């Protein structure tokens, strides 16, 4: 699924995958703790039930709902110091302890990458829906740069 560059999701996607690979290598590809699941897009649980099969793909029928779900999940995974008073993520806040997101292994950042992959495949070529995905990829890049 993630090893082939089909469909081509762009240079920033390729950079995200490179950073994720570096992160996993640095952490010894070893799971220590799992990421939280609150707000996680439901198809990720289904993907896990299918043993993370590289041939399985979700049926995404509502891209705006997926975007909202991802944002809620991602926001819930952030360290408290990165959240504003209204609960939104402050994207330019990077100085702090990132241990909460330092989650290698199958039940860690891997799930976020898989979600972004399926979301990106769904919105490819649709400018209207691609903006939220591209923003999520950028923030994930920023986070991986910090945890590495």
Wavefront OBJ file of the C-alpha trace (Angstrom):
o trace
v 0.000 0.000 0.000
v 2.507 2.643 1.127
v 5.556 1.273 -0.697
v 4.260 1.835 -4.169
v 3.887 5.418 -5.254
v 0.543 4.793 -6.916
v -1.384 6.902 -7.036
v 1.257 9.605 -6.996
v 0.319 11.788 -4.049
v 3.028 14.396 -4.516
v 6.391 15.465 -3.184
v 5.159 16.395 0.281
v 3.590 12.948 0.615
v 6.901 11.370 -0.397
v 8.647 13.523 2.219
v 6.141 12.405 4.859
v 6.815 8.744 4.047
v 10.575 9.359 4.201
v 10.268 11.012 7.615
v 8.004 8.244 8.895
v 10.558 5.681 7.745
v 13.354 7.569 9.534
v 11.236 7.782 12.685
v 10.448 4.063 12.699
v 14.110 3.200 12.083
v 15.246 5.520 14.885
v 12.748 3.849 17.245
v 13.804 0.353 16.197
v 10.432 -0.387 14.538
v 9.223 -1.292 18.016
v 5.802 -0.434 19.398
v 5.886 0.947 22.914
v 2.472 2.512 23.325
v -0.598 2.829 21.132
v -2.119 6.018 19.803
v -5.524 6.970 21.101
v -8.556 6.046 19.035
v -11.058 8.693 20.144
v -12.450 10.373 17.043
v -10.433 8.139 14.726
v -12.015 7.654 11.287
v -13.967 4.371 11.498
v -12.356 2.802 8.457
v -9.027 2.575 10.316
v -10.537 -0.003 12.684
v -11.818 -1.877 9.647
v -8.359 -1.754 8.040
v -6.895 -3.179 11.259
v -9.553 -5.943 11.272
v -8.397 -6.851 7.773
v -4.894 -7.294 9.219
v -3.728 -4.062 7.558
v -3.967 -5.757 4.195
v -2.169 -3.893 1.403
v -4.937 -4.904 -1.013
v -7.848 -3.678 1.125
v -9.202 -0.181 0.640
v -12.054 1.615 2.357
v -15.235 2.876 0.812
v -15.104 6.595 1.533
v -18.419 8.185 0.668
v -18.234 11.426 2.656
v -14.907 13.240 2.352
v -15.948 16.249 4.501
v -16.961 13.861 7.312
v -13.622 12.050 6.969
v -11.785 15.354 7.206
v -13.679 16.338 10.361
v -13.086 12.919 11.882
v -9.369 13.023 11.126
v -9.063 16.541 12.538
v -10.818 15.507 15.762
v -8.616 12.444 16.113
v -5.401 14.312 15.302
v -6.308 17.143 17.668
v -6.960 14.602 20.437
v -3.508 13.104 19.908
v -1.697 16.418 20.329
v 0.121 17.406 23.519
v -1.950 19.813 25.632
v 0.590 22.594 25.169
v -0.121 22.554 21.427
v -3.833 23.266 21.848
v -5.418 26.694 22.128
v -8.071 27.593 24.687
v -10.805 26.668 22.195
v -9.250 23.222 21.665
v -7.847 23.825 18.190
v -4.284 22.888 17.281
v -1.800 25.756 17.220
v 0.177 24.708 14.180
v 3.226 26.864 14.802
v 3.728 25.668 18.395
v 6.576 23.182 18.266
v 8.621 23.743 21.423
v 7.621 21.171 23.995
v 7.543 17.500 24.896
v 6.420 15.362 21.940
v 6.388 12.057 23.834
v 2.607 11.785 23.403
v 3.087 11.418 19.646
v 6.280 9.371 19.744
v 4.419 6.177 18.891
v 6.243 3.842 16.506
v 4.909 0.474 15.420
v 1.680 -0.841 13.956
v -0.609 0.913 16.435
v 1.257 4.197 16.363
v 1.846 6.829 13.690
v 1.442 4.036 11.147
v -2.342 4.367 11.579
v -2.175 8.111 10.920
v -0.112 7.509 7.781
v -2.599 4.880 6.574
v -5.507 7.253 7.158
v -3.755 10.015 5.227
v -2.954 7.581 2.426
v -6.556 6.474 1.923
v -7.806 10.045 2.302
v -5.230 11.267 -0.225
v -6.200 8.563 -2.717
v -9.820 9.630 -2.395
v -9.231 13.365 -2.925
v -6.533 13.146 -5.562
v -7.381 15.525 -8.377
v -10.182 17.249 -6.418
v -8.874 20.697 -5.485
v -11.846 21.403 -3.210
v -11.246 18.359 -1.013
v -7.461 18.238 -1.364
v -6.803 21.339 0.779
v -7.675 19.692 4.108
v -5.654 16.607 3.241
v -2.618 18.666 2.223
v -2.834 20.642 5.475
v -2.967 17.406 7.499
v 0.070 16.070 5.621
v 1.982 19.281 6.385
v 1.228 19.079 10.091
v 2.153 15.414 10.214
v 5.474 16.301 8.550
v 6.042 18.962 11.209
v 5.293 16.479 14.007
v 7.571 13.791 12.587
v 10.386 16.340 12.234
v 9.987 17.047 15.955
v 9.868 13.442 17.167
v 12.897 12.460 15.094
l 1 2 3 4 5 6 7 8 9 10 11 12 13 14 15 16 17 18 19 20 21 22 23 24 25 26 27 28 29 30 31 32 33 34 35 36 37 38 39 40 41 42 43 44 45 46 47 48 49 50 51 52 53 54 55 56 57 58 59 60 61 62 63 64 65 66 67 68 69 70 71 72 73 74 75 76 77 78 79 80 81 82 83 84 85 86 87 88 89 90 91 92 93 94 95 96 97 98 99 100 101 102 103 104 105 106 107 108 109 110 111 112 113 114 115 116 117 118 119 120 121 122 123 124 125 126 127 128 129 130 131 132 133 134 135 136 137 138 139 140 141 142 143 144 145 146 147 148
